[in-house]
Amino acid sequence: MLTLDDFQYDLAWDDAGAALQEFQIPDQIEGVILRRLVTKSDTRGELTVLMSDHYVPGFSTPHVYHVRAKAGSVRAWVYHRWQTDQLAYVDGAFRLVLYDLRPGSSTKGLLNVLEIGAANPVQLTIPPYVIHGVQNIGTSDAYFINMPTKAYDPNRPDKARIPKDHPGIPYQFT
């Protein structure tokens, strides 16, 4: 007869500290946090920690969603007033563009362009009022996850938009 005593507990990860290691890019926008994602593999497949209170104390998940981006599609330009986006890219090929238009920011006017996805798995935190857009630069549908700090309120959406080709943004998606 099977009992709970027949089960074996998993072993500790040898490189547990390697997940969600922060890194910087040149002229990084103030308040944006970039974290390298680490994938664990075994004979069954893979597991990637996207975000954890273990690595980011105080992390909470009031709202989590999965996005499918069609090949070549662009989702731009947006910002949020209250929520911080916490995005994880582990699939496909994306170009993510950040633009700092915040009054009083020490990095106001800076533009960051990142190529992320399966070849460069990254979790990033985008603070309120940092404008952002993303393009699937691959040839097939690709996916990402958002774990924002506030739950979506359909009666009061926290998203401001302008068209992807707006001349006020010093970047054009091609």
C-alpha angles and dihedrals in degrees: 000000000000117000134174088257089068091069124089122216119238118258120247115266111261092220100032092146092058097075118097097006112176120236136177136224124207113280092005115189113256113261095016111122121199121196127186111231120222123208122210115209136194137155092287096054137267142317126197122188105223098184135343140178084228090068101025108038113220094021112154131184110212091153131016127178141175120223128202113204117196117228110281094006122143126209106191154181115009143135135183129222101203110014131074113217116226105191129184122200117189101138136063126350121296138176110210119192125195125190125188112216096152115135110240095015115139088223098045110151095023120132123202122194119191131182107209142157135084094351093045110024110199140170114204137184118216115193124218117288095021105126115227143177136177135203129195099229093181130094097244139042114290134190141219137177129229122200102180122187093239130052116246112260110202090195092054110022114198097216130104117192143192127179119280091243096050109147092220092072112077093222133073122200110224 
